[in-house]
Amino acid sequence: MNDKYEAVIGLEVHAQLLTESKAFCGCSTKFGNAPNSNVCPICLGHPGVLPVLNKKVIEYTIKMGLATNCTINQRSTFARKNYFYPDLPKGYQISQYEEPICGKGHITVNLSDSTEKRIGITRIHMEEDAGKLIHDQGFETLVDVNRCGVPLMEIVSEPDMRSAEEAYQYLSKIKQLVQYLEICDGNMEEGSLRCDANVSVRLKGAKEFGIKREIKNMNSFRNVERAINFEIERQIEIIEDGGTITQQTLLWDADLNEAFPMRSKEEAHDYKYFPEPDLLPVIVDEKWKTEIERYLPELPENRKNRMSVTYKLPKYDAELLTQSKPIADYYEKVISVTDDYKTASNWVMTDILKVLNEGKIDIKDFPVAAEDLGELINLISDGTISGKIAKEIFPVMVVEKKKASVIVKEKNLLQISDAGEIEKIVNQTLEKSTSEVEMYLDGKEKVFGFFVGQIMKQTQGKANPKLVNELLREKLEALKNKITK
C-alpha cells in the first residue's frame, strides 16, 4: 500500500535559546527553579509594562540563519499572536509573522542508503515561550509561568520530507547545528528542543498536497519517527477504507505508541496576529551581519571534511566524531599530544563512547582528560605497554582518575621487549606443547594462535606482541626446515 502513496512531511522546530535572561525582560531562564519564581510584571503581562528585546536573541537567531543558508532580512518585525490559554498570562504571545528575521534557506541530510537529501527551510523567526500546565498533581491543573518569555527560535521547514527517516535525520541535523553554534542545548526531554510534525499523504505522482495533521508532544527523536510512521499508516488506511482526512492537531502518546486528537487544527488567521506596538522593527545592517558571521564556529560538515583530510580518517570515523561538538573537541585535544590519529579515533569511538552511554554522562563529565588518553596511546605506540595492557589500564584511569604512566609504575605493567627474555619463554612454551607443535608442522597453522596465547598468558600480557610473533614464527620455521632436511 505504501508503494501507492507518498508522505509529505514538514517540521516546525522550537529551540530554546541559551540566554541567561528572557526575551523581553531580565528574568532568569534557568531550568528547574521553583515554580513561578522566574517571573516579573513584564513576563506576567501586568498592565502598563513595556518589553525590551534581548540583543542576544537576535544574534543567536541570525547565527542559525547563516548556518542554514537562510537569507537574513534587513528588517523584521514582531507581532502579537492572540489566543486564550491558562498558561499565557498576557493573552498573546510575542512572535514574528509577516516579517521574520530569516527567510528561505536549506540544509542537507545523509540518509541510510548513502544518499543525500536537501531540505528547504521556509523561515526562522524569534518568539517567546508560554508557560506550562501541570496535570499530574492531584485532581487540579496547576500553572507554572517560569517559561513565559523564555526566548525561542522557530525553524519552519518546507514540506520536503517524504519519510519518517528523513524527518529524523533533519531534526538530528538541526540539533547538531544548534549545539555547534552553542545557542541551544538540544535537550528534548527538558523541552529546550521541541518538534511539531505536519503530516499528509497523497498518491505518488500527484501534485496537490493532501490534508495535513499536526502531531505534538513528541519528546524524543525516536518518538518523532514512530509518531510520523503511525500517522502515515493511519491516513493511508482511512483513504483506502473510503474515508476522508480531516485537519486536526494530534497528541502523541509514547506509552501506547498512538496519536490522539487534541483539537481541530487552526489556520493562521484563527490566531489573530496583530503588529506588536511596543517593539520597534529589528534592523540588521551588513556590518552587524558580517560581525556575527565572523564569529561563527567551524560547522560540522566543514569539520568532518577537514578531519578526514588532515588526519586521514575514514569517512565513518570523521562522521561519528563530529556528530557532537564536545566529542570532536575531545578528540582534537587527544591528538594534540599524540600523532596516532586512527588509534585515537578508535579509543574515542569505542571505549570512550561506551563509558558515556553506559553511565549516561556527557563528555564534559568524563573523568579521563583528553591529554591523559593521548599519553596512554603514546605508551602503546612507543612499546612501553601492549594494547592488551592498555585495555586493563583504561578502566583504572576512569575509576581512580590517575594518569596511565602512574598506573603502569604502580602495577609494574611495563611491556617486556627484551628479545632474549621473550625467546626464552617461546622456547619453554614450545617444549611444553609437543602435540601442538606436531599439529603445526603437519600444516595446521591455526595453532599458531595457541602458542601466542600461552606466551601472553605466561607474561601476564606484558610481552611485546610483535616480538612474540616474530620469534615464534622464526622458531617454528626452523623446526619445519629441520624436518624437511
C-alpha positions in Angstrom: 0.0 0.0 0.0 2.9 2.4 0.8 4.1 1.9 -2.8 0.9 3.5 -3.9 1.2 6.6 -1.7 3.8 9.0 -0.6 4.1 11.1 2.6 4.5 14.8 2.7 6.1 16.0 5.9 7.1 19.4 7.3 8.6 20.1 10.7 8.3 23.1 13.0 11.2 23.0 15.5 11.3 25.3 18.5 14.7 25.7 20.1 15.1 27.5 23.4 18.0 29.9 23.2 20.8 29.7 25.7 20.5 33.2 27.0 20.7 33.9 30.8 17.7 36.2 30.7 14.3 36.1 29.0 13.5 37.6 25.6 11.9 40.8 26.8 12.8 41.1 30.5 15.7 40.4 32.9 14.2 37.3 34.5 16.3 34.1 34.7 15.8 31.3 32.1 17.3 28.6 34.4 15.5 25.3 34.1 14.4 23.6 37.3 13.9 26.6 39.5 10.9 26.6 41.9 7.6 27.1 40.0 6.6 30.7 39.4 9.9 32.1 40.7 11.5 33.3 37.4 8.8 36.0 36.9 8.3 39.7 36.9 5.5 42.1 35.9 6.7 42.1 32.2 6.5 38.3 31.7 3.3 38.1 33.8 1.7 40.7 31.4 0.8 43.3 34.0 -0.8 46.5 32.6 1.5 49.3 31.5 4.7 47.3 31.3 7.0 47.6 28.3 9.1 44.8 26.8 12.8 45.3 25.9 14.3 43.0 23.3 17.3 40.9 24.4 20.1 41.5 21.8 21.5 38.0 22.1 18.1 36.6 20.9 18.6 38.4 17.6 22.3 37.4 17.3 21.6 33.7 18.1 18.8 33.5 15.6 21.0 35.1 12.9 23.7 32.5 13.6 21.2 29.8 12.9 20.1 31.5 9.8 23.6 31.8 8.5 24.3 28.1 9.3 21.3 27.0 7.4 21.9 29.1 4.3 19.0 31.5 5.0 18.5 35.0 3.8 19.0 37.4 6.7 16.3 40.0 6.3 17.5 43.6 6.9 14.1 44.5 8.5 12.0 42.2 10.7 9.0 43.0 13.0 7.2 41.5 15.9 3.5 40.6 16.1 1.1 39.6 18.9 -0.2 36.1 18.4 -3.5 36.3 20.2 -5.1 33.2 21.8 -6.6 32.3 25.2 -4.9 29.6 27.3 -4.3 29.4 31.1 -0.5 29.4 30.7 -0.4 32.6 28.7 -1.0 35.5 31.2 -0.8 38.3 28.6 -3.4 36.6 26.4 -1.0 36.8 23.5 2.5 35.6 22.6 5.1 37.9 21.1 6.3 36.3 17.9 7.1 37.2 14.3 4.6 36.7 11.4 4.7 38.7 8.2 8.4 39.9 8.5 10.6 37.2 10.1 14.3 37.7 10.7 15.4 34.8 8.4 14.0 33.9 5.0 14.4 30.9 2.9 17.3 28.5 3.4 18.2 24.8 3.3 20.2 22.0 4.9 21.4 18.7 3.5 21.0 15.4 5.4 22.6 12.0 4.9 20.2 9.0 4.6 20.8 5.3 5.5 21.1 4.4 1.8 24.1 6.7 1.5 22.2 9.3 -0.5 21.9 13.0 0.4 18.6 14.9 0.7 18.3 18.7 0.5 15.5 20.0 2.7 14.3 23.6 2.4 13.7 26.0 5.3 10.8 28.4 4.9 11.7 30.8 7.7 13.3 31.1 11.1 11.8 33.6 13.5 12.0 34.8 17.1 9.3 34.4 19.7 8.7 33.9 23.4 7.6 30.7 25.1 4.4 30.2 27.0 4.1 28.7 30.5 3.4 25.1 31.5 0.3 23.3 32.7 0.9 20.6 35.2 -1.8 17.9 35.3 -0.2 15.1 37.4 -0.5 16.5 40.9 -3.9 15.5 42.4 -7.1 16.5 40.7 -6.2 20.0 39.8 -4.3 21.6 36.9 -1.5 23.8 38.1 0.2 26.6 36.2 3.9 27.3 36.2 4.7 30.5 34.3 8.5 30.3 34.7 8.9 29.7 30.9 6.7 32.6 29.9 9.0 35.0 28.0 11.8 32.4 27.6 13.3 33.1 24.1 12.6 30.6 21.4 13.7 30.3 17.8 11.2 28.6 15.5 12.6 26.8 12.4 9.9 26.0 9.8 10.8 23.6 7.1 9.4 23.3 3.7 7.2 20.2 3.2 10.2 18.4 1.5 10.4 15.3 3.6 8.9 12.0 2.3 9.6 9.6 5.1 10.0 9.4 8.9 13.7 8.7 8.4 14.2 11.9 6.5 12.4 13.8 9.3 14.6 12.1 11.9 17.8 13.0 10.1 16.6 16.6 9.5 15.8 17.0 13.2 19.2 15.4 14.1 20.9 18.0 11.9 19.1 20.9 13.5 20.1 19.6 16.9 23.7 19.2 15.8 23.8 22.8 14.4 22.3 24.5 17.4 24.8 22.6 19.7 27.7 23.5 17.4 26.6 27.2 17.5 26.1 26.9 21.3 22.8 28.6 21.1 20.6 25.8 22.4 21.5 22.6 24.4 19.1 20.5 22.2 17.6 18.6 25.2 14.2 17.3 24.0 13.5 15.7 27.4 13.7 19.1 29.2 11.7 20.8 26.4 14.5 23.0 25.1 14.2 21.5 21.7 10.6 20.7 20.6 9.2 19.5 17.4 5.7 19.5 15.8 5.3 17.5 12.6 2.8 18.3 9.8 1.9 15.0 8.0 -0.2 14.3 5.0 -0.3 11.6 2.3 -1.0 11.6 -1.4 -1.0 9.3 -4.4 2.5 9.0 -5.9 2.9 11.4 -8.8 0.1 13.7 -7.5 1.0 17.4 -7.3 -1.6 18.5 -4.8 -0.9 18.1 -1.1 -3.3 16.0 1.0 -5.0 17.3 4.2 -2.3 17.6 6.9 -2.4 16.7 10.5 -0.1 18.2 13.1 1.4 15.9 15.7 2.6 17.4 19.0 4.1 16.1 22.3 7.0 14.2 20.8 9.8 14.3 23.4 12.5 12.2 21.7 13.9 11.7 18.3 12.6 8.1 18.2 9.1 9.3 19.2 9.2 11.7 16.2 10.0 8.8 13.9 7.4 6.5 15.5 4.6 9.2 15.5 5.2 10.1 11.9 5.1 6.4 10.7 2.0 5.8 12.8 0.2 8.8 11.2 1.3 7.9 7.7 -0.1 4.4 8.0 -3.3 5.6 9.6 -4.0 8.2 6.9 -3.4 5.6 4.2 -5.8 3.2 5.9 -8.5 5.9 6.2 -8.2 6.7 2.5 -8.2 3.0 1.4 -11.4 2.5 3.5 -13.1 5.3 1.6 -12.9 7.9 4.4 -11.5 11.4 4.2 -8.8 13.1 6.2 -9.8 15.9 8.5 -7.4 18.6 9.6 -6.5 18.0 13.3 -3.9 18.6 15.9 -2.9 15.3 17.5 -1.1 14.4 20.7 1.4 11.6 20.7 1.2 9.0 23.5 4.6 7.4 23.8 3.4 4.7 26.2 0.6 3.5 23.8 2.5 4.3 20.6 -0.6 6.1 19.3 -1.6 9.6 18.4 -5.0 11.0 19.7 -7.0 14.1 18.5 -6.5 17.2 20.6 -8.5 19.7 18.6 -9.4 20.7 15.1 -6.4 22.4 13.5 -6.5 26.2 13.5 -5.4 28.2 10.5 -3.0 31.1 10.9 -5.8 33.6 10.7 -7.6 32.0 13.7 -4.7 33.2 15.9 -5.4 36.8 15.1 -2.0 38.3 14.6 -1.6 42.0 15.2 1.5 44.2 14.9 3.3 44.5 18.3 3.1 48.2 19.1 5.6 48.1 22.0 8.6 46.9 20.0 10.5 48.7 17.2 11.4 46.8 14.0 14.7 44.9 14.1 17.2 46.3 11.6 20.2 44.1 10.7 22.7 46.0 8.6 25.5 44.4 6.6 28.1 45.4 9.2 26.3 43.6 12.1 25.6 40.5 10.0 29.3 40.3 8.9 30.4 40.7 12.5 28.2 37.8 13.6 29.3 35.7 10.6 32.9 36.2 11.5 32.5 34.6 14.9 30.6 31.5 13.6 32.4 28.3 14.7 33.6 25.7 12.3 30.3 23.9 11.3 30.0 20.1 11.4 30.2 19.4 7.7 33.4 21.5 7.3 34.9 20.0 10.4 34.1 16.5 9.2 35.8 17.1 5.8 38.8 18.8 7.5 39.3 16.0 10.0 39.0 13.3 7.3 41.7 15.0 5.1 44.1 16.3 7.8 44.1 13.2 10.0 43.5 10.7 7.1 40.5 9.3 9.0 37.9 7.0 7.3 34.7 8.8 6.4 32.8 6.8 9.0 35.2 7.9 11.8 35.0 11.6 10.8 31.2 11.4 10.6 30.9 9.8 14.0 33.4 12.0 15.8 31.8 15.2 14.5 28.2 14.3 15.4 28.8 16.1 18.7 31.0 19.2 19.1 32.2 18.3 22.6 33.2 14.8 21.3 35.0 16.4 18.3 36.7 18.8 20.7 37.8 16.0 23.0 39.3 14.0 20.1 41.3 17.0 18.8 42.7 17.5 22.3 43.7 13.8 22.4 45.7 14.2 19.1 47.3 17.4 20.4 49.6 15.1 22.4 49.7 12.0 20.0 50.1 11.7 16.3 48.4 8.2 16.1 45.2 9.6 14.7 43.5 6.4 13.9 44.2 4.7 17.2 42.9 7.9 19.0 39.8 7.7 16.9 39.2 4.0 17.8 39.6 4.8 21.5 37.1 7.7 21.4 34.5 5.9 19.2 34.6 2.6 21.2 36.0 2.9 24.8 35.0 6.5 25.5 31.5 6.4 24.0 30.8 3.1 25.7 31.5 4.6 29.1 29.4 7.7 28.3 26.5 5.6 27.1 26.6 3.1 29.9 26.9 5.9 32.5 24.5 8.2 30.7 27.0 11.1 31.1 28.3 13.9 28.9 31.9 14.1 27.7 32.4 17.2 29.9 31.8 14.9 32.9 34.1 12.1 31.7 36.9 11.6 34.3 39.8 10.9 31.9 41.3 14.1 30.5 41.9 14.1 26.7 45.6 14.7 27.2 45.8 11.7 29.5 44.2 9.4 26.9 46.7 10.8 24.4 49.5 9.8 26.9 48.0 6.2 27.1 48.1 5.9 23.3 51.7 7.1 23.2 52.7 4.4 25.8 51.3 1.8 23.3 53.0 3.4 20.3 56.4 3.6 21.9 56.2 0.0 23.1 56.1 0.8 26.8 52.9 -1.2 27.2 50.9 -3.5 25.0 47.4 -2.8 23.6 46.0 -5.5 25.9 47.6 -3.9 29.0 46.2 -0.5 27.8 42.7 -2.0 27.9 43.3 -3.1 31.5 44.7 0.3 32.5 41.9 2.4 31.0 39.1 1.3 33.4 41.5 2.1 36.3 42.0 5.6 34.8 38.3 6.1 34.7 37.6 4.9 38.3 40.8 6.2 40.1 41.3 9.3 37.9 45.1 8.5 37.6 47.4 9.0 34.7 48.4 5.9 32.7 52.1 6.3 33.5 51.3 6.3 37.2 49.2 3.1 37.0 51.9 1.4 34.9 54.5 2.2 37.5 52.3 1.2 40.5 51.3 -2.1 39.0 54.5 -2.9 37.2 52.9 -3.2 33.8 55.9 -2.3 31.6 55.9 -4.3 28.4 58.6 -6.9 28.0 60.6 -6.1 24.9 63.8 -7.9 25.7 64.3 -10.3 22.8 66.4 -12.7 24.9 63.8 -12.9 27.7 61.0 -13.4 25.2 63.0 -16.1 23.3 63.5 -18.0 26.5 59.7 -18.0 27.1 59.0 -19.0 23.5 61.3 -22.0 23.8 59.7 -23.0 27.1 56.2 -22.9 25.5 57.2 -25.0 22.5 58.9 -27.6 24.7 55.7 -27.9 26.8 53.4 -28.1 23.8 54.8 -31.0 21.8 51.4 -32.2 20.4 50.5 -28.6 19.2 54.0 -28.3 17.6 53.3 -31.6 15.7 50.0 -30.2 14.5 51.6 -27.0 13.3 54.3 -29.0 11.5 51.6 -31.1 9.9 50.2 -27.9 8.2 47.6 -26.9 10.8 48.9 -23.3 11.1 45.9 -22.1 13.0 47.5 -23.5 16.1 49.9 -20.6 15.9 47.4 -18.5 17.9 47.5 -21.1 20.7 51.2 -20.5 21.1 50.8 -16.7 21.2 48.1 -17.1 23.8 50.2 -19.3 26.0 53.1 -16.9 25.9 51.0 -13.8 26.6 49.3 -15.7 29.5 52.8 -16.6 31.0 53.9 -13.0 30.7 50.5 -11.7 32.0 50.1 -9.8 28.7 53.3 -7.9 29.1 55.3 -9.5 26.2 55.7 -7.3 23.1 53.2 -9.0 20.7 55.2 -8.0 17.6 58.4 -9.5 19.0 56.5 -12.6 20.2 55.1 -13.2 16.7 58.5 -12.7 15.0 60.4 -15.0 17.4 57.7 -17.7 17.5 57.4 -17.8 13.7 61.2 -17.9 13.4 61.4 -20.9 15.8 58.6 -22.8 14.1 60.0 -22.3 10.7 63.4 -23.5 11.9 61.7 -26.7 13.2 59.9 -27.1 9.9 63.1 -26.7 7.9 64.9 -29.2 10.1 62.2 -31.9 9.3 62.4 -31.1 5.6 66.1 -31.7 5.6 
